[in-house]
Amino acid sequence: MPRTAVAVLLVVLTACAQPVAVPDGAFDEDLGVPPVVTEDEPAPAAEPQASSPQASVGATTSPSPSPASPEDGEDRSSPVAPTTDPAPSEPAPAGTVDPAAPVVLLAVADAAGDHGPQGPDWTDLRSVELVELGNDLRVTLRFGGPLPSAPAAGEVPLLGVDVGDDGHQLFVEGGGESWGAYLDTPDGFVPYPGTFELAGSAMILQVPFSALGSPTRAPVRVFVEWSRDSGLVGVLNPTSEDRLDGEPHRFDRAP
């Protein structure tokens, strides 16, 4: 093999063997996604309820009587087209549930004010909700105050939602006046496969279950950490930390 071809092959193999970098301090567009910022906070998902099937029945309309009665032997009636009742719809089987309907897998409240006195209100975790949406998992984190569209200079918030015990984590990092959502796996960080939204005091992350290893029963842990650079030599930076009360919590879903 010519030396030039060997050198090219070595360069390609070296590039393929490079490990995936861990996001650090600023949004990495190759691995994460920036947030979609909206003002309206989503309402908590309701448990789907199966409605009783009802068959629709068509109503038959009788023709209006003629204002004058026909004389004996005289037929004044106009021909009327026959009325056909619409066929009743087929009732759905009892207990049928729309597979795309939201299914609440987990809804847990967290104590107020347990993030520490130094952290802002928007680092105080208040509740966590996991909802199954077809093949996707939607995680909604709610906080004690509206989330900023971008952290202030010097602020570094970190959030993690561990799903299962095998190393799958939804990870959110703020820094450099930006937010970014990432997916950590047993093999390291991979490009984020879903959506990331900030809505008032709520943060919503949605990814396919397959990206999390398709769990059917999994423990869930959540942490929120925050720090701010004081800019002063010899002065400790203010920090805060909050973890979901009573963790781990578990959810079950049909395979």
Disulfide bonds with the S-S distance in Angstrom:
none
